[in-house]
Amino acid sequence: MLDSEVIILHIGTSASQRRFQVHKSLLSSNSPLWADYFSSLPDPEQALTDLDFVNEDPSIFALLVQWLYHGSIPSLPSPSSPPAQTTIPSTHKTQLLKTLTKIAKTQLGQPFRAPVSEIWPEYADRYAEKIELPIDLSTILSKLQADKYATIDELKSEFDLLYNNAVLFNGLNHSVTSTAIKLRAKVLEKIETIETAEQVPASPQLSNIRDSVRERGGETNRELRHTLQKLICLSECYRFDALSAICMDALIPLYKTHRLYPSSDTISYIYSNTVAGSKLRLYVARALAHMIVSKAPDAQGEERELGVRTERIWDVMKENEELGVEVLGNLRGKNGVLVGEAENAGCCEYHWHGEAEVCPLAGKRVHGVEEVKRM
């Protein structure tokens, strides 16, 4: 493959400009855009061999070239935080079982303590027709007892489903729906208490060390997110679809692990450097839609702000009208139903290939930059 002609690419301007020599065959085999360019020429040998890309960042383009030739991006910093847990700790499980059993006996839990067919048999047939995935507290407790939940996030999502089912069957303003959102908030609050209760108080010296590490880790993860986002914008622009998919798979866990949303500056950068159909735009729009709809009453009935304040979302949307359209597109027809977290999309929803096409990652999800490979 590497015996083909070399093209010289001048990236950036003035003192920051860098010169890259790239084989035509690597460009055309990894990018349909470059392949179309070469094939569209009457005589492929007449293609320009010296090209300028003054608007691109040389440091980001260097990562693309490194991936083309070496199949990996080892120069990117690794995420500082460990991966999300893969099992629910036994101590948490015991406390969760006790807590959910107690909640099921309260006024909040009564409408959801058992399947609808047991509590309200007269509604069973109509409920089965309308609700595709029924859920209730007794089912959740049985699944928790049988270790059916790999993570606490999976357990939390059951209460999103419980609330959504209440909205779909009863309507947004029904008393059962109001109870469901309060139940969900109460359970999430209890789960957070359980998760943090086991943290052993540290000495002042150890706390200072942890704070320092956490601060440096935040900087590392922020740098990594920004680098990945720039690399995605570049790879989407020139249709290096496999690299784009790899970077999306590496980026999304960084937001999920740290419970972050893209900042207003990040959103503006993304919308300025991508076009309609961008998978990075799709992720941003879904993340904001989830944040807007998830602004819900807590157990005391008070509204809570999640992530970015609504005023900041509005400011960003005024600057990027396409963002507003895409966010509203994700909210359209929901009628109060919670929008799923953007990170929980299907494994290839943020990849460029079609449903009937083979995934360039061969079905392998990338959860860390060390695993970034060119297939």
N, C-alpha and C positions, 0 to 999 in steps of 0.2 A: 504493500500500500504506500510506503514512503518513498518509492522511486519516482513519484510524480513530480510535477513542477512545483517550485516553491514561490509563494506570493509574499511580498514584503508589505507589511502593514505598519503605517505610522500612526500611533495612538497618542492623543492629547496634543497640546500646543506648547510652544516656546520651550522653556527650560525643562518642563515636566514631560516632554514628549519622549516616547520610547519606540524603538523599532523592533518588530517581531517578524521572524521568518516562519511561515506556516505552509505546510504542504496542502495543495489543492485537494488531494484525495481525502485528507482528514476533514477539511471544511465541508466538502460535498457529502461525505458519508454520514456526518453527524448533524447536518442542518439542511432541511428541504429548501430553505431560502437560498443558500449558497448553491445547492445542487441545481435549482431552477435557473439561477444566474448563469452558471457555466453551460447548462444544456441549451439555454436560449440563444447563445451566440452561434452565428453561422459557422464559425470556425473556432472551436474551443481554445485552440492554441493562440488565438488573438486576444484572449482575455487580458485585461490589465494586470500587470504583475507588480505594480507599485501603487498602493491605495492609502489615502489619508482618512482618518476618523478623528477629527479634531474635538468632537464633543464627548468622547469616551474617556473614562478614568484609566490610566495606564496600569495602576496597581490592581484594579478589578479585572482588566483584560488579561493581565498576566496569570490570574487564577484560571481563567477560561483556557488559555493556551496550555497551562500546566495540566489541566484535566484532559485536554485533547491528547497529549503525548504520554502522560503517565497514568491516566485513569483514576487519579485521586487528587485530593486537595489537602495535603498534609500541613501546609503552611497556615491554615486557619486555626485559631485557638480553639481548644476543646471546651465545651460547656463546663463551668466550674462546679455546678451542682450535680449530685448523683441523680440517676434516672428515677422517675416516679415509682413508688412501691408497686409490686406485682401481686401481693397477697395482703389480706387484711390480718394484722397481727392478732394472735389469739386473745390477748388482753383486751384489745379493742372490741373484738367479736363478742366477748362475754358481756362487756358493758353495753354494747349496742343492743344485744338481745334483751337485757334487763330494761334498758331505757325504752325501747320500742314496745315491749310488752306492757309497760306502765302507761305509755301514751295511748295505746289501743283501748285502755279502760277509761280514759278521760272523755270529756265532752267533745273535744276536738277529734279524737280517734274513733268515736262510736260510728259515724256514717261510713267509715272505711275499715272497720275491724275485720270484716269477712267479705267474700264475694257478693256482688249485688244479688245474685240468684238466691243467696241465703237470707240476706237482710230484707230485700224487697223482691220476692219471687214474682210479684205481679208485673214487674218491669223487666224481668230476665230476658224474654225473647227480644223485645225492642232494644235492650242494651246490647245484646249479642250481635244484633244486626248493625248497630251504629259504631260500636267500639271494637276495634281490631285487636288491641292488646290490653285486655283488662288487667288490673293490678289492685291489690288491697293489702292491708297490714298483715293478715295471717299468711298470705302467700309470700310476702317479703320476709317475714320471720322464718318460714319454712326454708326458703332459699338461703337465708343467712346461716341458719343452723346446719344446712347441708353443704356449706362452703361453695355456693354457686356464684358468689361475687368475688372476682379476682382482685378488685380494688374497691376502696371506699367511694371513688368517683362513680363506679357502676351502681353502688347502693344509692348514692345521691340521685342519680338519674331516674331511679324508680319513682321518686317523689315528684320529679318533673312530669313523668308519665301519669301519675295519679292526678295531679292538678289538671293536666291537659285533657284527660278523660272526663273530668268533672265539667270543664268548659264545653267540650264537644257535646256532651249529653244534656247538661242542664242549662247551658248559657252562661254568659259572663257575670250576670247580676244575680244569679240564684244563690240562696243561702248555703247550699252544699258547696258551691264553688268558692264562696267566701271562706268557708271552713277549711277547704282544701288548701288554699294559699296560706292560711295561718298555720295549718298543720305542717305544711312543707317548710315554712320558715322556722317553726319550732324544732323540727327534726334537724334541720341544717345547723341550727344554733347548738343543739345538744351534741351533734357529731363534732363540731368544732371544739366544744368544751372537752370532749373525750380525747380528741387528738392532741390537745395542748396540755391536758392534765398531767401526763406522764413525763413532761419535760422537767428534769431535775434542776432546781435552782443552782446556778454556777457561782463561783467566787467572783468578786469584782475583776480580778486579774483575768480569769478565764473568759468572762463576759466581754472584756475589752478585746481579747484576742479574737473571739468569735465575731464581734462587730467589725473588726478590721478585715477579717477574711471575707465576711459577707459583703462588705463595701467593695473590696477588690473584685470579688466574684461578680457583683452587679455590674461593675465596669466591663469585665471580660465578656459577660453575656450580652451586654448592650452593644459592645463592639462587634461581637459575633453576629447578632441580629442585623445590625446595619450592613455588615459586609455581605451577609447572605442575601439581604434584600436588594442590594446593588447588583449582586451577581445574578439574581433572578431577573431583574429588569434588563440586564445586558443579554442574558441567554434567551429571554422571551423576544427581545427586539430582533435578534438574529436567528431565532428559531433553533437553538440548541436544546431541543425538547427534553432529552434525557437529563442534561445538566439542570435544567429548570425543575424537573420533577425531583431530582435528588436534593436540591437546595430547599424546595418547599417542604420535603419530608424532614429535613434537618431543622428548618426554621420553626415550624408549627409547635413542636414539643417545647421549644424555648419559651414561647408565649404561654403555653398551657402550664408548664411546671411552675412558672413564677406568677401565674394568674394575672397576666398583663394584657393590655389592649394596645394596638398601634397608636402612637402619639399623633397629635395634629401635624407636627412637622414631618413625621414619617409618612402619613397619609398624603400630604401635599407632594412629597417627593415621589411617591409611588404613582400617583395619578398624573404627574408631569412626565414620567419616564416610561409609561406603559400605554397600551391602547385598549379599546373595547375588546372584551374576550379574555383579557389577562387573568390568569389563575391567581396571581397575587392580589389583583383587585377583587376577585371573587371572595378570597379569604377575608380581606378587610371589610367588605360590605356585609358579609355574614357575621363577622365579629361585632360590628357596630349594631346590627339588627338584634343580635342576641342581647347586647348590653342594654339597648333601649327597652325591649320588652321585659327584660329581667329586672327592671326597676320596679319592685313590688313591695307591698307592705310586709313588715316583719311581724313577729309574734304579737307585738303590741299594737299592730295596725298602723305603724308609722312607716312612711316611705323611706327606702334606702337607696343611695346612689351607688351604682356599681361602676368601678373604673373611672372613665372620663365623665365629667359633668355634662349634662344635656346642653348647656350653653356653649361649651366648646365644640360639641358635635355639630351644633347649628352653624357656628362660625366656619368650621371646615367645609360643611356642605355648601355654604354660600360661595366659597372660593372654588369648589369643585362640584358643579352641578351634576356631573355624571355620577358622582358618589351618591348624591341624594336620590337619584333615580334608582340606582342599584340597591341601595339600602331599603327603599320603599318597596322595590320588587321582592325583596326577601320577606317583607312584612305583609305584603298583600294577601288578603284572604285568611290571615291567621285568626282574626277576631278574638284576640285575647289569649290564644294558645301560645305557650312559651316556645321561642325559637331555640332550636338545639345549638349547643356550642359549636363554633366554627371548626374547632379542633376535632370534633367527633364525626366529621364527614367520612364517607367511604374512602377506602385506601387509595383510589386513583382519581378522586374527584378534583384534585388540584394538579393533575397531570394533563398534558396537551393531547394525548392520544384519545381516540374515540372509544366507545364502549366495545365495539367489535374488534378493535385492534389490540395487538400484543403490547403489554406494558414494557417499556424499555428497561425497567428495573427488574423484570422477570418475576414480579410479585413480591420482591423483597422490600420491606419497609426500612427506611433509614432512620435510626433514632439517635445517631451521633455522628459528628463530622468525621471521626476516625473511619467510619464505614462507607464514606462517600466514594463510590467506584463508578467507572464508566463501563457499562455492560457491553 
